[in-house]
Amino acid sequence: MLVNDEFMKIPFFNYPDLYLSEKDTFLKIFDEICSRGAFILQKEVDEFEKKLSEYSNSKVVGVANATDGLELCWMALSLRPGDEVICSSHTMLATASSIKLNGGIPVPVDINENDFLIDPKSIENAINSRTVGIMPTHLNGRTCNMDPIMKIAKEHKLFVVEDAAQALGSTFRGRHSGTFGNCGAISFYPAKVLGSFGDAGAVLTNDQSTYERIYQLHDHGRNIEGEVISWGRNSRIDNLQAAFINHKFRKYSEVISRRREIANYYHKNLCHVRSLQLPPPPVENGLHFDVYQNYEVLAEKRDDLKDYLSEHGIGTLIQWGGKGVHQWERLGFNSIILPKTENFFNKCIMLPINMSIKDFELDYICQKILKFYS
Ligand SMILES: *Cc1c(COP(=O)(O)O)cnc(C)c1O
């Protein structure tokens, strides 16, 4: 299709479209729930937990957001002051803060150069007598290669808490992201693969006692029968959000297919560009099944590319404000140097990938990128 550049406007993420795409249905859901006065811990939350549990083959607690979920994980595992937990530096601050705010010490380590996820060799090098856990982040909708990570954890008797905020539906060896270690958290933030209309999250675990602990912690220490067992707090998922997610979950496999289709399209059109390093393309029946929360590439002349695409109406984003966890000066990691992560943040940029984007827009984005490098 021939398009006039002046009229092209492709936002990195179209927030209103999340709602407008199915406005009538969402209004109906809102009306039905509110008219019943069903706001907190109602049947929609039960349904949400049951559906997600069947889907991921794990036990599920719906929580207020993934950040709360990760904090609850460490609380449930009784992290103690001074305990060290190894995480990737290429992750959201929420991964590291869940350790820090439970009294632990986050130890950010380097990424691997194949898929930019936590590097198992860096994990091994960071282990000492104070290390109690590993926190892999399944970034951009790709589950880490969990074979070496679980092997290291077993050898050193370490906890594994997975930040699967970006990875609902992603698998490794057929097993769902967030279900390999002690527990893990998923996010339903609006721009995530399955976005709600606000904050929402879930904790996944395969361990019954961890499940019970997290359930109590997220609802004032009460168990499912409502009996007070321990101290707790309020990190419950809103019933309305659960209802919206339940509705969207019905079509989630189509969402995953479309995201993989877009990733495939970018790969086909851009893999010949020498100045770009692309993420692994989608594969059928491989070790990894990726859901492409983001399409993050490494680009030469990254800042110029970003400006050029912006001038042509294409929105892009640099993840985490362009810094790894250890690069935020005020957070106290000043002595840490992670060359691969730092190189990564000089070049990384995310191209639009979402359910609003049309094929002709993808075509336009690729044309512009090819033009920039030609
Ligand atoms: C979005 C995100 C979080 C936080 O999720 P919330 O639901 O917004 O709290 C944590 N970790 C990663 C990797 C994320 O992308």
The ligand as an ORCA input file, in Angstrom:
! r2SCAN-3c Opt
* xyz 0 1
  C       5.745     -4.529     34.526
  C       6.836     -5.219     35.238
  C       6.855     -5.376     36.623
  C       5.856     -4.711     37.532
  O       4.558     -5.070     37.269
  P       3.367     -4.232     37.961
  O       2.171     -5.098     37.768
  O       3.278     -2.937     37.235
  O       3.723     -4.034     39.390
  C       7.871     -6.118     37.203
  N       8.841     -6.659     36.455
  C       8.877     -6.529     35.123
  C       9.945     -7.204     34.348
  C       7.883     -5.795     34.460
  O       7.941     -5.634     33.142
*
